[in-house]
């Protein structure tokens, strides 16, 4: 079947990538940050701010301080930058076949419209290599996406899990180690485990430095010194980078080596991996009935089995987190490697920051939907506990060890391993033990339901 592609303008239905198609409403929050428009906008910002910084800080006789009207005009180029401006830059790029040079030519056009700025045009992109502009643009992109989108999304997930833990309360449940019944815990404590892990990785992600370099073609300020040998270019550069909210990297080749990007991507990977772990566990808890899912009116779980309420949100989240991590891991492994002073392999790879972040956002939104549907089923948890008296083999043999009863572990193994036992069987065994009467009585007060250690205390940690 042939299709006339002229009839298919780009839309959520015709987009090749699902992050711009099926999931476009979830990734819209990244559209102005991680898109081609976003990259062009950040490049324009860097070029304008460098011109302003040179005029104000570099003590260049040929570039006096900008008058207030000129400075305001330049500010407006950045503040009011829109799709029409980006489209003009793309049209220039069609001729130059160079994306950064197209930004410079665009700004030359704009500055040429103001008489007071015409003398400043030679100082647009002054002493810069394209990578000076690009590395700062990508740094600001990653910083804004991290601070304004990803960290708030992870915090919302953390907060939602905290609320779910409170809903679950102190109700005990069986643990499953190796998929088999194990010492009881509480769902609240198990969720607290996840929250603790998320918080730790969020803290690392939040404090990760975002670096930038602005030192010319091979990192030596060659052109800068040739033009103005007496200027303190290291200080001028460092002040400029800090002005953009970034940390200067003073020693580089033509490119900022991207180690900090690998650190940030690895942090996001770890957060995503924690969420994969959580999604799989929750999927399993739904499967054994420890959680019910609220039924949404109009939704269909299966095209043939009307009763189904499938855990699709956690499955969606797991899949998208996996794709995000595949991209992030490649970014982290590839970007710090560049042949000699520079090769272009990083250029195409950096353009996949948006998709990596996009799949993360899609996954967190899916997870949020899934968590919002969860209802704990304490009756199902209690039923499992009532049929698992064998889990008390652990405390009984441990108390026997305290009192020096020989072969305590082996005795309980012979009694319980692979077997289903009840209260009466355990109590009969306890009566045979050479323990103080008070200890035998205390052991008989244990039940699978109350054998939870300090799970409640751990779940309600400060």
C-alpha positions in Angstrom: 0.0 0.0 0.0 1.5 3.3 -1.0 0.9 6.5 0.9 1.3 10.1 -0.4 3.6 11.6 2.2 2.7 15.1 1.0 -0.6 14.6 2.9 1.2 14.0 6.2 2.4 17.2 7.8 4.1 16.7 11.1 1.6 16.1 13.9 1.3 13.7 16.9 -0.2 11.3 14.4 2.6 11.5 11.8 5.6 12.0 14.1 8.1 9.2 13.8 9.2 9.4 17.4 6.5 8.5 20.0 7.8 11.3 22.3 6.6 13.8 19.7 3.6 11.6 18.7 1.6 9.5 21.0 3.2 11.0 24.1 3.6 14.6 22.9 1.3 16.0 25.6 3.7 14.6 28.2 6.9 16.0 26.7 5.5 19.4 25.9 7.1 20.6 29.1 10.5 20.1 27.5 9.6 21.6 24.1 11.0 25.0 24.7 14.1 23.6 26.5 15.4 20.5 24.7 14.2 21.0 21.2 16.0 22.5 18.2 14.2 25.8 19.1 15.6 25.5 22.6 19.1 25.0 21.4 19.0 27.9 19.0 17.5 30.1 21.8 20.3 29.2 24.2 22.9 29.8 21.5 21.4 33.3 20.8 21.4 34.0 24.6 25.1 33.1 24.8 26.1 35.2 21.8 24.2 38.3 23.1 25.5 37.9 26.7 29.1 37.6 25.4 28.8 40.8 23.5 27.3 42.6 26.5 30.0 41.1 28.8 32.8 42.3 26.5 31.4 45.7 26.4 31.0 45.9 30.2 33.9 43.9 31.5 36.7 43.5 28.9 38.0 47.1 28.7 38.1 47.0 24.9 38.6 50.5 23.5 36.9 49.6 20.3 33.8 48.3 22.1 32.7 51.0 24.6 29.9 50.4 27.2 26.6 49.9 25.6 24.1 52.7 26.1 20.9 51.7 28.0 18.8 51.7 24.9 21.2 49.4 23.1 21.5 47.1 26.0 17.7 46.9 26.3 17.4 46.1 22.6 19.8 43.2 23.0 18.0 42.0 26.1 14.7 42.0 24.1 16.3 39.8 21.4 16.8 37.2 24.1 13.7 37.7 26.2 11.3 37.9 23.3 13.0 35.2 21.2 10.3 33.2 19.4 9.6 30.7 16.7 9.9 33.3 14.0 13.4 34.2 15.1 14.4 30.6 15.1 13.0 30.1 11.7 15.0 33.0 10.4 18.1 31.5 11.8 17.3 28.1 10.1 16.8 29.9 6.8 20.3 31.5 7.2 21.6 28.0 8.1 20.2 26.7 4.8 22.9 28.9 3.1 25.7 28.7 5.6 25.3 25.0 6.3 26.6 26.0 9.8 24.2 26.3 12.6 26.2 28.5 15.0 27.4 30.9 12.3 23.7 31.3 11.3 23.0 32.6 14.8 25.9 35.1 14.4 24.6 36.3 11.1 21.1 36.6 12.5 22.4 38.9 15.3 24.4 40.9 12.8 21.1 41.6 11.0 19.4 42.6 14.2 22.2 44.8 15.4 22.4 46.4 12.0 18.9 47.7 12.6 20.2 49.9 15.4 22.7 52.7 14.6 24.3 52.6 18.0 25.0 48.9 17.7 26.6 48.8 14.2 30.1 49.4 15.6 29.6 46.5 17.9 28.9 44.0 15.1 32.6 42.9 14.7 32.5 41.8 18.4 29.6 39.4 17.9 31.1 35.9 18.3 34.4 37.5 19.2 37.3 35.0 19.5 34.8 32.2 19.8 34.8 28.7 18.4 31.4 27.2 17.8 32.0 24.9 20.7 32.3 27.9 23.0 28.7 28.7 22.2 27.4 25.1 22.0 28.8 23.8 25.3 27.3 26.7 27.2 24.0 26.4 25.3 23.8 22.7 26.2 24.9 23.3 29.8 22.0 25.8 30.2 19.6 23.3 28.5 20.6 20.5 30.9 20.5 22.8 33.9 17.1 24.1 33.1 15.6 20.7 32.3 17.1 19.2 35.5 16.0 22.1 37.8 12.6 23.0 36.2 11.4 19.6 34.9 13.2 16.5 36.1 13.8 17.2 39.8 10.2 18.5 40.2 8.9 15.4 38.6 11.0 13.1 40.8 9.9 15.1 43.8 6.3 14.7 42.9 6.8 11.0 42.6 8.5 11.0 46.0 5.7 12.9 47.5 3.1 10.7 46.0 4.8 7.6 47.4 4.9 9.2 50.8 1.2 9.7 50.7 0.7 6.1 49.5 2.8 4.8 52.4 0.5 6.7 54.9 -2.5 5.1 53.2 -1.0 1.7 53.7 -0.4 2.4 57.4 1.0 -0.2 59.7 -0.7 -3.2 58.2 1.7 -6.2 58.1 2.4 -8.3 55.0 4.6 -11.2 54.1 7.9 -10.4 52.5 8.9 -12.3 49.4 12.6 -13.2 49.2 13.5 -15.3 46.1 9.7 -15.2 45.5 9.1 -17.3 48.6 7.4 -16.4 51.9 9.8 -14.6 54.3 9.8 -12.6 57.5 6.9 -10.2 57.6 7.2 -6.4 56.9 4.8 -3.6 56.1 4.0 -2.0 52.8 4.7 1.4 54.3 8.2 0.3 55.2 8.9 -1.1 51.8 7.7 2.1 50.2 9.9 4.0 52.6 12.9 2.1 51.2 12.1 3.4 47.8 11.6 7.0 49.1 15.0 6.9 50.8 16.7 5.8 47.6 15.0 8.4 45.5 15.9 11.2 48.0 19.6 10.2 48.0 19.9 10.2 44.3 17.9 13.4 43.9 20.3 15.2 46.3 23.3 14.0 44.2 21.6 15.1 41.0 20.6 18.5 42.4 24.2 19.3 43.6 26.0 18.1 40.4 28.0 20.9 38.9 27.1 22.2 35.5 30.3 23.2 33.8 31.2 25.4 30.9 34.2 26.4 28.9 34.8 29.6 26.9 38.5 29.7 25.9 38.6 29.5 22.1 39.5 27.1 19.4 41.7 24.7 21.3 41.2 26.0 24.9 44.3 28.3 25.0 42.7 31.7 24.4 44.9 31.9 21.2 42.8 34.4 19.3 41.9 36.4 22.4 45.6 37.0 23.2 46.4 37.8 19.6 43.8 40.6 19.6 44.3 42.0 23.1 47.4 40.5 24.7 47.1 42.6 27.9 43.6 41.5 28.8 43.0 38.9 31.6 41.1 36.6 29.4 40.9 33.8 32.0 39.2 36.1 34.5 36.9 37.6 31.8 35.9 34.1 30.6 35.3 32.8 34.1 33.1 35.8 35.1 31.1 35.3 31.9 30.4 31.6 32.6 29.5 32.3 36.2 27.1 35.1 35.0 25.2 32.3 33.1 24.9 30.3 36.3 27.5 27.7 35.4 30.8 26.6 36.8 34.0 27.5 34.7 36.1 24.6 33.4 39.5 26.3 32.9 41.4 23.5 31.3 40.0 22.0 28.1 40.6 21.2 24.5 38.3 22.7 21.9 35.4 21.0 23.7 34.3 21.0 27.3 35.1 17.3 28.0 31.5 16.4 29.1 32.5 14.6 32.2 29.9 16.6 34.2 27.2 15.6 31.7 28.1 11.9 32.2 27.8 12.5 36.0 24.4 14.0 35.6 23.2 11.4 33.1 24.4 8.7 35.5 22.5 10.2 38.3 19.3 10.3 36.3 20.0 6.7 35.3 20.2 5.6 38.9 16.9 7.4 39.7 15.3 5.7 36.7 16.6 2.3 37.8 15.2 2.8 41.2 11.8 3.6 39.6 12.1 0.4 37.4 12.7 -1.6 40.5 9.6 0.1 42.2 7.4 -0.5 39.1 8.3 -4.2 38.9 7.7 -4.7 42.6 4.4 -2.9 42.5 3.3 -4.8 39.4 4.0 -8.0 41.4 2.1 -6.7 44.5 -0.9 -6.0 42.2 -0.5 -9.5 40.8 -0.8 -11.2 44.2 -3.6 -8.9 45.4 -1.8 -6.7 47.9 -2.9 -3.7 45.9 -6.2 -3.3 44.0 -6.4 -0.8 41.1 -9.2 1.7 40.9 -11.3 1.0 37.8 -11.6 4.1 35.5 -14.9 4.5 33.8 -14.7 3.9 30.1 -11.3 2.1 30.2 -10.9 -1.3 28.7 -8.4 -3.8 30.2 -8.5 -6.4 27.5 -10.1 -6.6 24.1 -11.6 -10.0 25.0 -11.6 -10.4 28.8 -13.9 -7.8 30.2 -12.8 -8.3 33.8 -9.2 -7.2 33.3 -7.7 -4.1 35.1 -4.2 -4.4 33.9 -1.2 -2.6 35.6 -0.5 -0.8 32.3 0.8 2.4 33.8 3.7 0.6 35.6 4.4 -1.4 32.4 4.5 1.8 30.4 6.7 3.5 33.0 9.1 0.5 33.0 9.4 0.5 29.2 10.0 4.2 28.9 12.5 4.2 31.8 14.4 1.4 30.0 14.6 3.5 26.8 15.6 6.6 28.7 18.4 4.7 30.4 19.7 3.2 27.1 20.0 6.7 25.8 21.5 8.2 29.0 24.0 5.3 29.3 25.2 5.9 25.7 25.4 9.6 26.3 27.4 9.1 29.5 29.8 6.6 27.9 30.3 8.4 24.6 30.4 12.1 25.3 33.6 12.2 27.4 35.5 10.6 24.5 36.8 12.9 21.7 39.7 12.3 19.3 42.6 14.7 19.9 41.4 18.3 20.4 38.0 17.7 18.9 35.9 15.5 16.7 32.2 15.9 15.9 30.8 12.6 17.2 29.5 14.4 20.2 27.4 16.8 18.1 24.8 14.3 16.9 24.8 12.5 20.2 24.0 15.6 22.2 20.9 16.1 20.2 19.4 13.0 22.0 19.4 14.7 25.4 15.8 15.7 24.7 14.6 12.2 23.9 16.4 10.8 27.0 14.7 13.3 29.2 11.5 12.9 27.3 11.2 9.2 28.0 12.0 9.9 31.6 9.2 12.4 31.9 6.7 10.1 30.1 7.7 7.3 32.5 7.3 9.4 35.6 3.9 10.6 34.4 2.8 7.0 33.8 4.0 6.0 37.2 2.1 8.9 38.8 -1.1 7.6 37.1 -0.4 4.1 38.4 0.2 5.2 42.0 -2.9 7.2 41.9 -5.0 4.1 41.2 -3.5 2.0 44.0 -5.6 0.9 46.9 -4.0 -1.4 49.5 -5.9 -4.6 50.3 -5.0 -5.4 54.0 -7.5 -8.3 54.0 -5.5 -10.0 51.3 -2.3 -9.4 53.1 -3.8 -10.7 56.4 -5.0 -13.9 54.6 -1.5 -14.6 53.3 0.0 -14.1 56.8 -2.6 -16.4 58.4 -1.4 -19.2 56.2 2.4 -18.7 56.7 3.2 -19.8 60.3 6.5 -21.2 58.9 8.0 -17.7 58.9 8.2 -18.0 62.7 10.9 -20.6 62.4 13.4 -17.7 62.2 12.6 -16.1 65.6 12.2 -19.4 67.4 15.6 -20.8 66.3 17.2 -17.4 67.1 15.9 -17.5 70.7 17.1 -21.1 70.9 20.6 -19.9 69.9 20.5 -17.3 72.7 20.0 -20.0 75.3 22.5 -22.4 73.8 20.1 -25.0 72.5 22.2 -27.2 70.2 21.3 -27.7 66.5 18.6 -25.0 66.8 18.7 -24.0 63.1 18.7 -27.7 62.0 15.7 -28.5 64.3 13.6 -25.7 62.7 14.8 -26.6 59.2 13.6 -30.2 59.7 10.3 -29.0 61.0 9.5 -26.2 58.5 11.6 -26.3 55.3 9.3 -26.7 52.3 6.3 -27.4 54.6 3.1 -25.6 55.6 2.5 -25.7 59.3 0.0 -24.1 61.7 -0.1 -22.5 65.1 -0.7 -25.8 66.9 2.3 -27.5 65.3 4.6 -24.6 66.3 3.3 -24.4 69.8 3.7 -28.2 70.3 7.4 -27.8 69.1 8.0 -24.9 71.5 6.7 -26.9 74.4 9.6 -29.4 73.8 12.3 -26.8 74.0 14.7 -26.5 76.9 14.0 -22.8 77.4 12.8 -20.9 80.5 9.0 -21.1 80.8 8.7 -17.3 80.3 10.6 -17.5 77.0 8.4 -20.4 75.8 5.3 -18.3 76.7 6.7 -15.3 74.9 7.4 -17.3 71.8 3.8 -18.5 71.8 2.6 -14.9 71.6 4.3 -14.5 68.2 2.2 -14.6 65.1 3.0 -13.9 61.5 1.0 -10.7 61.9 2.9 -9.3 64.8 6.4 -10.5 63.8 7.4 -7.3 62.0 10.4 -6.1 64.0 10.7 -2.3 63.9 9.1 -2.0 60.5 6.6 0.6 61.7 9.4 2.7 63.3 11.5 2.5 60.1 8.5 3.5 57.9 7.9 6.7 60.0 11.5 7.8 60.1 12.1 11.6 60.3 
